[in-house]
């Protein structure tokens, strides 16, 4: 039982960064802007969050700055794809090259030439939730609660990510703004004839996408680990893209896909901690192998928004 709860706990923790980035992909591509640059946005977000967290000691300010740095890269992507009708895939690839390169440059600038930031003290990391509930006194009086502490006393990033899934579902499917976003993603020309500012909607979507991806990177360097290093973001942005596709470009679908991929990471960590004699390289491959298998087996017939990734020029 304890082992199962441990896997669930690790699954939730490692799913959180994927959920942020996958939601970023969902909002951007529902608005018609294909964003494969999530990896680069996450990387820059992780570096900025770790740097601000180290120098200010304020994890919430660092978390916000991580999101804003991802938004800054998204602005470049938006200008290229929306204003200049550049190819969305080429622009996204450029973002994935700019993000890690600029993050490494900033790391060397702020940390005396080092390719990694200095560790953030534990007290300056993002807090864990429900610490007020799982007190030593309560644990002593109700020992049966102890196993569940592993699952529910998560870093706050987990609960924020879950709340954002609900919020995005509500915005996309229950509000006028969400209807406009989906209309622009399906048929921007028709949306324009109804008086919708297509460029504005696209910018809202792509900037939100960058902010969420930046938060995903920040959650890696402010909760899961306590610093930034070159290999911290290693494919999570691409796994988030796969989760978005597997989830049918819907927030609730992306959530379940991220939990699946997080479970693969949790299983990898569990097997490694148990000392089971499996090559650690094979364990580290597990989440990516499962990603490929899921895409091959389950995404047939899943359709993206009709105008996703297509250049759009406003009628004169």
Secondary structure, 3 states (H helix, E strand, C coil): CHHHHHHHHHHHHHHHHHHHHHHHHHHHHHCCCCCCCHHHHHHHHHHHHHHHHHHHCCHHHHHHHHHHHHHHHHHHHHHHHHHCCCCHHHHHHHHHHHHHHHHHHHHHHHCCCCCCCCCCCHHHCCCECCCCCCCHHHHHHCHHHHHHHHHHCCEHHHHHHHHHHHHHHHHHHHCHHHHHHHHHHHHHHHHHHCCCCHHHHHHHHHHHHHHHHHHHHHHHHHHHCCCCCCCCCCCHHHHHHHHHHHCCCCHHHHHHHHHHHHHHHHHHHHHHHCCCCCCHHHHHHHHHHHHHHHHHHHCCCCCCCCCCCCCCCCCC
